[in-house]
């Protein structure tokens, strides 16, 4: 199993970041950016920029007949996932590997319902500080893609080894993790704290990297996820909290997470994916999560002004 062709769906911050990186290292025809005709016209008219450089992308519509891609990267927002699943249909073949860089802990299972769990390699993107405004993306740190098999102790699969070899070839930073369920819950914990707190306090990463009410709120929201993870038999701990705080604390202080960028642009956020998921699961386990409840209510109130 060898990866030569890649399809990316979604040109938000992660799609542009990783798309540009790959476009500099692969033959143009081997990287496909899947998008509808109207968006392609706009991208070609206005260009897409990454750190001031025009991205030279090979755009392909969902309807175009091509050979299957060896790797498909989902980089859309959660509310665009259903359409994205349909849009990549012509890119999927018997040996296609699929990774999802979406926030939350459910996108892989949703994709697998259509294309099969055997195609999925579980992954999370972490450590990037990309900010996208309009058609321009800027970042200092591209972070890493963490990927691996779902349960600890399992033998490394052929798909995981193929992805590792490909990332080595294209010099894409990664972390191999053989307990992706815990890693995904850890990233979920970080998003629950960081994205929602920065949105509510209307700040940037710097606002939660220093001591104060915003940082305290973020950590309290994350600790509610730790309590929930114990009920879900994932078992996050304070050491996991410390690990993710270290990931956060080296980001560009002037950077902003996606939820803050969405709300600044008047777009509805992924609050249902974060506090919404926490509160729904907490109800099932009869847990109290007052900080996430407060963040949920505040974000909904802010969105009501759009």
C-alpha positions as CSV (number, residue, x, y, z in Angstrom):
1,X,0.0,0.0,0.0
2,X,1.6,3.3,-1.1
3,X,0.1,6.8,-1.2
4,X,0.7,8.8,-4.4
5,X,-2.6,10.7,-4.9
6,X,-4.3,12.9,-2.3
7,X,-7.7,14.6,-2.3
8,X,-8.6,17.3,0.2
9,X,-12.1,18.5,0.8
10,X,-12.5,21.8,2.7
11,X,-10.4,25.0,2.2
12,X,-10.7,26.4,5.7
13,X,-7.5,27.0,7.7
14,X,-6.4,23.3,7.8
15,X,-7.3,22.6,4.2
16,X,-5.2,25.6,3.0
17,X,-2.4,24.9,5.4
18,X,-1.9,21.2,4.5
19,X,-3.0,21.7,0.9
20,X,-0.3,24.3,0.3
21,X,2.3,22.2,2.1
22,X,1.5,19.1,-0.1
23,X,1.2,21.2,-3.3
24,X,4.9,22.2,-2.9
25,X,5.9,18.5,-2.7
26,X,3.6,16.6,-5.0
27,X,3.0,16.7,-8.8
28,X,0.1,19.1,-9.3
29,X,-2.1,16.4,-10.8
30,X,-1.5,14.2,-7.7
31,X,-3.2,16.6,-5.3
32,X,-6.9,17.3,-5.8
33,X,-8.9,20.0,-4.0
34,X,-12.5,18.9,-4.2
35,X,-14.9,21.8,-4.5
36,X,-18.1,22.8,-6.3
37,X,-18.0,24.9,-9.5
38,X,-19.0,28.2,-8.0
39,X,-16.3,28.0,-5.3
40,X,-13.7,27.0,-7.8
41,X,-14.6,30.1,-9.9
42,X,-14.2,32.3,-6.9
43,X,-10.9,30.7,-5.8
44,X,-9.5,31.1,-9.2
45,X,-10.6,34.7,-9.5
46,X,-9.5,35.8,-6.0
47,X,-6.7,33.3,-5.4
48,X,-6.0,31.5,-2.1
49,X,-3.0,32.7,-0.1
50,X,-0.9,30.9,2.5
51,X,1.6,33.1,4.3
52,X,1.4,35.5,1.4
53,X,2.0,32.9,-1.3
54,X,-0.6,32.2,-3.9
55,X,-1.6,28.5,-3.7
56,X,-1.3,26.6,-7.0
57,X,-4.1,24.2,-6.5
58,X,-5.6,21.5,-8.8
59,X,-9.3,22.0,-8.4
60,X,-11.7,19.1,-9.1
61,X,-15.5,19.1,-8.9
62,X,-17.4,16.3,-7.2
63,X,-18.9,15.3,-10.5
64,X,-15.6,14.8,-12.3
65,X,-14.7,11.2,-13.0
66,X,-11.1,10.4,-11.8
67,X,-9.2,7.5,-10.6
68,X,-9.7,6.9,-6.8
69,X,-7.3,8.8,-4.5
70,X,-5.0,6.9,-2.2
71,X,-5.7,9.3,0.6
72,X,-8.7,11.6,1.3
73,X,-8.4,14.4,3.9
74,X,-11.6,15.8,5.3
75,X,-10.9,19.4,6.5
76,X,-14.5,20.9,6.5
77,X,-16.4,22.2,9.5
78,X,-18.8,19.7,11.1
79,X,-21.9,21.3,9.6
80,X,-20.5,20.7,6.2
81,X,-19.6,17.0,6.8
82,X,-22.7,15.5,5.3
83,X,-22.2,17.3,2.0
84,X,-18.5,16.6,2.0
85,X,-19.1,12.9,2.3
86,X,-21.3,13.0,-0.8
87,X,-18.8,15.2,-2.7
88,X,-15.8,12.8,-2.4
89,X,-17.7,9.8,-3.7
90,X,-15.8,9.7,-7.0
91,X,-12.5,9.8,-5.1
92,X,-13.1,6.7,-3.1
93,X,-11.8,3.3,-4.2
94,X,-11.3,-0.1,-2.5
95,X,-7.8,0.9,-1.1
96,X,-8.5,4.5,-0.2
97,X,-7.3,5.7,3.2
98,X,-9.5,8.4,4.8
99,X,-8.5,10.8,7.6
100,X,-10.6,13.4,9.3
101,X,-9.2,16.6,10.7
102,X,-12.6,17.8,12.1
103,X,-13.0,18.9,15.6
104,X,-15.0,16.6,18.0
105,X,-15.0,12.9,18.5
106,X,-17.6,11.6,16.0
107,X,-16.7,12.5,12.4
108,X,-14.8,9.2,11.8
109,X,-17.8,7.1,12.7
110,X,-20.1,9.3,10.5
111,X,-17.8,8.9,7.5
112,X,-17.5,5.2,8.2
113,X,-21.2,4.8,7.8
114,X,-20.9,5.6,4.1
115,X,-17.4,4.3,3.2
116,X,-16.6,1.7,5.8
117,X,-14.5,1.7,9.0
118,X,-11.8,-0.3,7.3
119,X,-10.8,2.9,5.3
120,X,-10.4,5.1,8.4
121,X,-7.2,6.1,10.1
122,X,-8.0,8.0,13.2
123,X,-6.3,11.4,13.5
124,X,-6.3,14.8,15.1
125,X,-4.5,18.0,14.1
126,X,-2.9,19.8,16.9
127,X,-0.4,22.6,17.7
128,X,-1.2,24.9,14.7
129,X,-1.9,28.6,15.1
130,X,-3.4,29.3,11.7
131,X,-5.7,32.3,11.2
132,X,-7.7,32.6,8.0
133,X,-9.3,35.9,7.1
134,X,-11.2,35.8,3.8
135,X,-8.9,34.1,1.2
136,X,-5.7,34.6,3.2
137,X,-4.2,32.2,5.7
138,X,-1.3,33.0,8.0
139,X,0.4,30.8,10.5
140,X,3.7,30.5,12.5
141,X,3.3,26.9,13.6
142,X,1.8,24.2,11.3
143,X,1.6,21.8,14.3
144,X,1.3,18.1,13.7
145,X,-1.1,15.5,12.6
146,X,-1.4,12.8,15.2
147,X,-2.7,9.5,13.9
148,X,-2.8,5.8,14.6
149,X,-5.0,2.9,15.5
150,X,-7.9,3.3,17.9
151,X,-7.0,1.1,20.8
152,X,-3.7,0.8,22.7
153,X,-1.8,-2.4,22.3
154,X,-3.1,-3.2,18.8
155,X,-0.6,-4.1,16.0
156,X,0.2,-1.2,13.7
157,X,-2.0,-1.6,10.7
158,X,-0.9,-1.5,7.0
159,X,-2.9,1.8,6.5
160,X,-1.1,3.5,9.4
161,X,2.3,2.4,8.1
162,X,1.4,3.7,4.6
163,X,0.4,7.1,6.1
164,X,3.6,7.3,8.1
165,X,5.8,6.6,5.1
166,X,3.9,9.2,3.1
167,X,4.2,11.9,5.7
168,X,7.9,11.1,6.0
169,X,8.2,11.5,2.2
170,X,6.4,14.9,2.1
171,X,8.0,16.2,5.3
172,X,4.7,16.7,7.1
173,X,5.1,16.8,10.9
174,X,3.3,14.0,12.7
175,X,3.0,12.0,15.9
176,X,2.2,8.3,15.8
177,X,-0.1,7.3,18.6
178,X,-1.4,3.8,19.1
179,X,-4.2,4.9,21.5
180,X,-6.1,7.4,19.4
181,X,-9.3,7.2,21.4
182,X,-7.6,8.9,24.3
183,X,-5.7,11.3,22.0
184,X,-9.0,12.3,20.4
185,X,-10.7,12.8,23.7
186,X,-7.7,14.9,24.8
187,X,-8.0,17.2,21.8
188,X,-11.7,17.3,22.4
189,X,-11.0,18.5,26.0
190,X,-8.7,21.2,24.6
191,X,-11.2,22.4,22.1
192,X,-14.0,22.5,24.7
193,X,-11.8,24.7,26.9
194,X,-9.9,26.9,24.3
195,X,-12.4,27.4,21.5
196,X,-15.4,28.3,23.7
197,X,-13.5,30.4,26.2
198,X,-11.7,32.5,23.6
199,X,-15.1,33.0,21.8
200,X,-16.9,34.1,25.0
201,X,-14.1,36.4,26.3
202,X,-13.5,37.7,22.8
203,X,-9.8,37.4,23.1
204,X,-6.9,35.6,21.3
205,X,-4.6,32.7,22.5
206,X,-2.7,35.3,24.6
207,X,-5.9,35.9,26.7
208,X,-5.8,32.3,27.9
209,X,-2.1,31.8,28.1
210,X,-1.8,34.2,31.0
211,X,-3.3,33.8,34.4
212,X,-6.7,35.3,34.9
213,X,-10.5,34.6,34.7
214,X,-10.4,33.5,31.1
215,X,-7.7,30.8,31.7
216,X,-9.4,29.6,34.9
217,X,-12.7,29.3,32.9
218,X,-10.9,27.3,30.2
219,X,-9.3,24.9,32.7
220,X,-12.5,24.4,34.6
221,X,-14.3,23.5,31.3
222,X,-11.6,21.0,30.5
223,X,-11.8,19.4,33.9
224,X,-15.5,18.8,33.3
225,X,-14.4,16.7,30.2
226,X,-12.0,14.8,32.4
227,X,-14.9,13.8,34.7
228,X,-17.0,12.8,31.7
229,X,-14.1,10.8,30.3
230,X,-14.0,8.7,33.4
231,X,-17.7,7.8,32.9
232,X,-17.0,7.0,29.3
233,X,-14.0,4.7,30.3
234,X,-11.5,6.8,28.5
235,X,-9.7,8.0,31.6
236,X,-8.3,11.4,31.0
237,X,-6.3,12.8,33.9
238,X,-4.6,15.9,35.2
239,X,-1.4,14.8,33.4
240,X,-3.4,14.9,30.2
241,X,-4.6,18.4,31.1
242,X,-1.0,19.5,31.6
243,X,0.1,18.0,28.3
244,X,-2.6,19.9,26.4
245,X,-1.9,23.2,28.3
246,X,1.8,22.9,27.1
247,X,0.5,22.5,23.5
248,X,-1.6,25.6,24.0
249,X,1.1,27.7,25.7
250,X,3.5,27.7,22.7
251,X,1.0,28.9,20.2
252,X,1.3,32.4,18.7
253,X,-0.4,34.6,21.3
254,X,-2.1,36.7,18.6
255,X,-3.6,33.6,17.0
256,X,-7.2,32.6,17.4
257,X,-9.1,29.3,17.3
258,X,-11.7,28.5,14.6
259,X,-14.7,29.3,16.8
260,X,-13.5,32.8,17.5
261,X,-12.8,33.4,13.8
262,X,-16.3,32.1,12.9
263,X,-18.0,34.4,15.4
264,X,-16.0,37.4,14.3
265,X,-17.2,36.7,10.8
266,X,-20.8,36.3,11.9
267,X,-20.8,32.6,11.2
268,X,-22.6,30.1,13.5
269,X,-20.1,28.2,15.7
270,X,-19.5,24.5,16.5
271,X,-20.8,25.0,20.0
272,X,-23.1,21.9,19.7
273,X,-20.0,19.9,18.9
274,X,-18.3,21.1,22.1
275,X,-20.5,22.1,25.0
276,X,-23.5,20.5,23.3
277,X,-21.7,17.1,23.3
278,X,-20.5,17.6,26.9
279,X,-23.9,18.5,28.2
280,X,-25.7,15.7,26.3
281,X,-23.3,13.1,27.6
282,X,-23.2,14.5,31.1
283,X,-27.0,14.2,31.3
284,X,-26.7,10.5,30.4
285,X,-24.3,10.1,33.3
286,X,-26.1,12.5,35.7
287,X,-23.0,14.7,35.9
288,X,-23.1,18.5,36.5
289,X,-21.1,20.6,34.1
290,X,-21.9,24.2,35.1
291,X,-19.0,25.8,33.2
292,X,-19.9,24.2,29.9
293,X,-23.5,25.1,30.5
294,X,-22.5,28.7,31.0
295,X,-20.3,28.7,27.9
296,X,-23.1,27.1,25.9
297,X,-25.7,29.7,26.9
298,X,-23.4,32.6,26.4
299,X,-22.3,31.5,22.9
300,X,-26.0,30.9,21.9
301,X,-26.8,34.4,23.2
302,X,-23.9,35.9,21.1
303,X,-25.0,34.0,18.0
304,X,-28.6,35.3,18.4
305,X,-27.2,38.7,17.4
306,X,-26.1,37.6,14.0
